[in-house]
Amino acid sequence: MGTDLHDLLRSLRVWDVELPAFDPSDAPGEPLGLFTEWFADAVAAGQTEPHTMSLATADEEGLPDVRTVMLHGADASGWAFATHRDSRKGRQLAARPYAALGFYWPARGRQVRVRGPVTAAPSAESQADLHARSTGALAAALTGRQSGVLGSPEELERASRAAWERARREPDAPVPTWTLYRVRPDEVEFFQGDAERRHVRLVYRRAEPGWVKELLWP
């Protein structure tokens, strides 16, 4: 018997947990501090993979694209992630160096949206980022050809096996295409869900010399 997608969707509920209160008047003057606080709270709440995020880019024709990647860090320079510069997203960022990030932590009914221009870190910093990660991360990077057409599963298995062997043998093996990117936000929005649907949306917009905070209708 087939599954009716619409019936299944209507049966689902969100935020079947006690949601925290959020008073935007207590928010700090800059977004990084609030992001760090919310991120730590998501970890403490047992949120699965809180460091994953949606990354939205656009191709040369302006058509949108999105995928899930891992946050590598966040500081005054921006929110960081990494990929091969010759991957699809790497090519899109070269053509249009602007991106949006989306975090969703359902364990707390919270979202964070970040968008702004993107810059690529120098090669030495990008390689240091890669080599600070796990052997598996290095093996995946050494496998290479991300977003390229795969001839067969066997081809991937052979390349992956060789990459794993090299990663174990040579933990500092260079991967010239591996690039650390940073989104320097023009805007960061914090969304706190509410059971009565009176969601709280606080947005930070970059201004000189600091940030402007505004509330948005849910």
ABEGO torsion letter per residue (X at the ends): XBBBAAAAAAABBBGABBBBBBBAAABBABAAAAAAAAAAAAAAAGBBGAABBBBBBBBAAGBBBBBBBBBAEBBAAEBBBBBBAABAAAAAAAABBBBBBBBBBAAAGBBBBBBEBBBBBBAAAAAAAAAABBAAAAAAAAAEGBGBBBABAAAAAAAAAAAAAAAAABAABBBAABBBBBBBBABBBBBBBBAAGBBBBBBBBBBOABBBBBBBBX
